[in-house]
């Protein structure tokens, strides 16, 4: 799978699911895309290798102020 087609796929389908794209970073062979939705974050890592493309999708809840103090 080509990286450009994956980027287009995620931009389109994440928007269809009400995810808002916050930014992206592309430096061959790595592409990182960051999205936000309500109380969640999503980070998509795309790594292009010689004969394959590796994709990781990470989703994490955002912390509200009451929970944030636990991590200080």
N, C-alpha and C positions, 0 to 999 in steps of 0.2 A: 504494500500500500504506500502511495506517495504521501509525503508529509503535507504538502499543500492541500491535497484532497481531505486529509484528516482535519486540518485547521478549519477549512470551510464547513465540514460536517459538524464539528463541535460548535462553531460560532452559530450556525443556523439552528441546530437542534437544542442547544442550551437556551437560546432566545425563545424558542417555541415552548420550552418548559419554564418560562419566566425567570431564567437566570440572567443576571446583568453582568456583562463582561467588564471587569475593572482594569485589565491590562494584559499585556503579553510580552514575552521576551523570546527572541529567536536568534540563536547563535549556533550554527551548524556544529555538531549534529543534534543540538538540544533545542526544544521549543517548550516554553512554559506558558500556560494560559490560566488566568485567575478570574473566577466568577463569584458572585454573591447572590444569595436568594434568601429573603426573609431573615431567618436566624441561622443561616448556614453559609459556609465558604466551600468552594470547590477549586482544587488545583489539578490541572491536567498537565502531565509531563509526557512529551513525545520525544523519543530518542531514535534517530535513524542510524541503522547499522548496515553493514555490507549487504546482507541478503534478507534483512527483515527490519521491521519497524516496531519498536516496543512502546506501549502506551500504558501509563499509570494514571488512575483517576482517584484522587483523594478528596473525601468530603468530611468536614468537621463542623460541629455546632459552634456558633459564636457565643461568647460569654456575656451574660448581662452583668451589670455592676455588682450585684450581690454575689455572684459566683467568682468574679475576677479577683477578689481579695484572697481566695484560696491559693492562687498562684504567685503571690508576692512574697 
